[in-house]
């Protein structure tokens, strides 16, 4: 069963390759959605996938790329949109 998650990632997550890392993790796991930098310094993402893949994705994102330091991740369920792929939005 597909789920939709709205995710806000806090910490040192901008200017450290975080969006590219997130896109790579999503594509390796066939997760659909997007991520983007927010004006408040966070990264916002929406994903659609199975619960198991979502849990795995969140674990990878929490660890992040080498230069990133994730302090907190907020996750809320959302309505299925029907994303066709994962993209970085600017």
Buried (B, 14 or more C-beta within 10 A) or exposed (E): EEBBBBBBBBBBBBEBBBBEBBBBBBEEBEBBBBBBBEEEEBBBBBBBBBEEBBEBBBEBBBEBBEEBEBEEBEBEEBEEEEBEEBBBEE
